[in-house]
Amino acid sequence: MGTKSDSGFHTFILTSGDIQVASFTPEEAATEPETSSPNRTLILRDGSRADIVTQGLTFREIVSQLELFNCRRVVLSACETGLIDSSQLVEDYIGLPSAFLYAGTVTVISSLWSVDDLATAFLMMRFYWTIDLETLSMLEALQSAQTWLRTVSRKDLIRWLREDLKAPKELWQNCDTRLRRSYPDLPFSGLHSWGHFAILGCKRRSVGGLNPSPVKVCL
């Protein structure tokens, strides 16, 4: 797991509600500005701090230490996060999405196969952008992002980065160069580029009559 990034080119767990972020004294913040970032450390059930950049969490810790009962969604956008080892099957289907559902989140979005990093980055950026701009369910937002990704041209993709996302010039120029060098005009039209995410859990649930706003934490 890692900290929040503004670039969009990192994978995210989207969480909300009762996740506690550790606080630091002014002395700690002054001497260790990187490690004392409030977006970097979570407080677990036992009161310990988990450094989500360097430490990470095990499956057991996610199940036993995270409390996500006010969490609307968790997005696991790294490769194959929705898979389990078929050679280790038992009576119950247990994988990383199951751990987050057990910890209390309502919905988990995870991936079923390995995909080009750039395709996944654009798909997740579009998904978050759609969620922010429109009143859609998570399923509808994911479908909208997938439809966009499989039909968008290189030119329109860069225009979207530049004009709609207001991406830094260096970022969209680097993307443009990479797309021109290595991808066709419809760079992500194949099913393998956009169809790898699955949604588990409920469509929607309010907590105490409210739909909490998400907080972004990298995986």
C-alpha positions in Angstrom: 0.0 0.0 0.0 1.2 3.6 -0.5 0.2 7.2 -0.1 -2.2 9.4 -2.0 -0.9 10.7 -5.3 -2.3 13.6 -7.3 -0.8 12.3 -10.6 -3.4 9.5 -11.2 -0.7 7.2 -12.3 -0.7 5.1 -9.1 -3.2 2.4 -8.2 -5.6 3.2 -5.4 -7.6 1.6 -2.7 -10.5 4.0 -2.2 -11.7 3.9 1.3 -13.8 6.2 3.5 -15.4 6.6 6.9 -13.7 5.2 10.0 -10.2 4.7 8.8 -8.0 6.7 11.2 -5.0 8.6 10.1 -2.2 9.0 12.6 -1.3 12.4 13.9 2.3 13.6 14.6 3.9 16.1 16.9 5.5 19.2 15.3 8.9 17.7 16.2 8.2 14.5 14.3 6.9 16.4 11.3 10.0 18.6 11.2 12.5 15.8 11.5 10.7 13.2 9.4 8.6 15.1 6.8 8.2 12.0 4.5 7.4 9.4 7.1 5.1 11.8 9.1 2.8 12.6 6.2 -0.8 12.2 7.5 -1.7 10.4 4.3 0.9 7.8 4.9 0.1 6.1 8.2 -3.1 4.4 9.4 -4.1 3.6 12.9 -5.3 0.0 13.3 -7.7 -1.6 15.8 -5.0 -2.3 18.3 -3.8 1.4 18.2 -0.6 0.6 16.3 0.6 2.6 13.3 0.8 1.0 9.9 3.2 2.7 7.4 1.3 2.1 4.2 4.3 3.0 2.0 7.0 0.7 3.4 5.2 -1.7 5.7 2.1 -2.8 3.9 -0.6 -5.0 5.4 -0.9 -8.8 5.3 -4.1 -10.6 4.5 -4.5 -11.5 8.2 -4.0 -7.8 9.2 -6.6 -6.6 6.7 -9.1 -9.1 8.2 -8.3 -8.6 11.8 -7.0 -5.0 12.1 -8.9 -2.9 9.6 -12.3 -1.5 10.3 -14.1 -0.4 7.1 -17.7 -0.4 8.2 -18.2 3.1 6.9 -16.3 2.4 3.7 -18.2 2.8 0.5 -15.7 1.1 -1.9 -12.3 -0.4 -2.1 -10.5 -0.4 -5.5 -7.7 -2.9 -6.0 -6.3 -1.8 -9.4 -3.0 -3.7 -9.4 -2.8 -6.8 -11.6 -4.7 -10.0 -10.7 -6.0 -8.7 -7.3 -9.2 -10.6 -7.7 -7.6 -14.0 -8.2 -6.7 -16.8 -5.8 -4.4 -19.7 -6.1 -6.6 -22.5 -7.7 -4.3 -25.1 -6.2 -5.2 -24.0 -2.7 -9.0 -24.1 -3.1 -11.0 -25.1 0.0 -14.7 -25.0 0.8 -14.8 -21.1 0.7 -13.6 -18.7 -1.9 -11.0 -16.6 0.0 -9.0 -13.9 -1.7 -7.9 -10.3 -1.2 -11.4 -8.9 -2.1 -12.9 -11.2 0.5 -10.6 -9.8 3.1 -11.8 -6.2 2.5 -15.4 -7.3 2.5 -14.9 -9.1 5.8 -13.3 -5.9 7.2 -16.5 -4.1 6.5 -16.4 -2.4 3.1 -19.5 -2.5 1.0 -17.9 -3.0 -2.5 -14.6 -4.2 -3.8 -13.4 -3.6 -7.4 -10.5 -5.9 -8.3 -8.7 -7.2 -11.4 -8.8 -10.6 -13.0 -5.7 -10.6 -15.2 -2.4 -8.8 -15.9 -2.9 -5.7 -18.1 -0.7 -3.0 -19.6 0.0 -0.5 -16.9 -0.9 2.5 -19.1 -4.3 1.0 -19.9 -5.1 0.4 -16.2 -3.9 3.9 -15.3 -6.2 5.5 -17.9 -9.2 3.3 -17.0 -8.8 4.1 -13.3 -8.4 7.8 -13.9 -11.5 7.8 -16.0 -13.4 5.8 -13.4 -12.5 8.3 -10.6 -13.2 11.2 -12.9 -16.7 9.8 -13.8 -17.5 9.1 -10.2 -16.7 12.7 -9.2 -18.6 14.3 -12.0 -21.8 12.2 -12.4 -24.4 10.6 -10.1 -23.7 7.0 -11.1 -23.5 3.7 -9.3 -20.0 2.2 -9.2 -21.1 -0.4 -11.8 -22.3 2.3 -14.1 -19.2 4.4 -13.6 -17.0 1.4 -14.4 -19.0 0.5 -17.5 -18.8 4.1 -18.7 -15.0 4.2 -18.2 -14.6 0.8 -20.0 -16.7 2.0 -22.9 -14.7 5.2 -23.2 -11.3 3.4 -23.0 -12.1 0.9 -25.7 -13.4 3.5 -28.1 -11.1 6.5 -27.4 -8.4 7.4 -30.0 -4.9 8.5 -29.1 -5.6 12.1 -30.0 -8.9 12.3 -28.0 -7.2 10.6 -25.0 -4.5 13.2 -24.9 -7.0 16.0 -25.4 -9.0 14.6 -22.4 -5.8 14.6 -20.2 -4.9 18.1 -21.3 -8.3 19.9 -21.3 -10.5 18.0 -18.9 -8.1 16.7 -16.3 -5.8 19.7 -16.6 -2.8 17.3 -16.4 0.7 18.8 -16.2 2.2 19.4 -19.5 5.1 17.1 -18.9 2.7 14.2 -18.0 0.4 14.5 -21.1 3.4 15.0 -23.4 5.1 11.9 -22.0 1.8 9.9 -22.5 1.5 11.3 -26.0 5.1 10.2 -26.9 4.5 6.7 -25.5 1.2 6.2 -27.2 2.6 7.3 -30.6 5.6 5.0 -30.3 4.0 1.9 -29.1 0.2 1.9 -29.7 -2.3 2.0 -32.6 -4.8 4.8 -33.2 -7.3 3.0 -30.9 -4.8 2.0 -28.3 -7.0 0.1 -25.9 -9.8 -1.4 -28.0 -9.0 -5.0 -27.2 -11.0 -6.7 -24.4 -7.8 -7.6 -22.6 -7.1 -3.8 -22.1 -10.4 -2.8 -20.5 -12.4 -5.8 -19.4 -10.3 -7.0 -16.5 -12.2 -5.5 -13.5 -14.9 -7.2 -11.5 -17.2 -5.7 -8.8 -18.0 -7.7 -5.7 -20.5 -6.7 -2.9 -23.5 -4.5 -2.8 -24.5 -1.9 -5.3 -25.0 0.9 -2.7 -25.3 1.2 1.0 -25.6 4.3 3.2 -24.1 4.4 6.6 -26.2 6.3 9.2 -28.2 7.8 6.4 -25.0 9.2 4.8 -22.8 8.2 1.9 -19.3 8.9 3.2 -16.8 10.6 0.9 -13.8 8.5 -0.2 -10.2 8.8 0.9 -7.6 7.6 -1.5 -4.8 5.2 -0.4 -2.4 3.5 -2.8 -2.0 -0.2 -3.2 
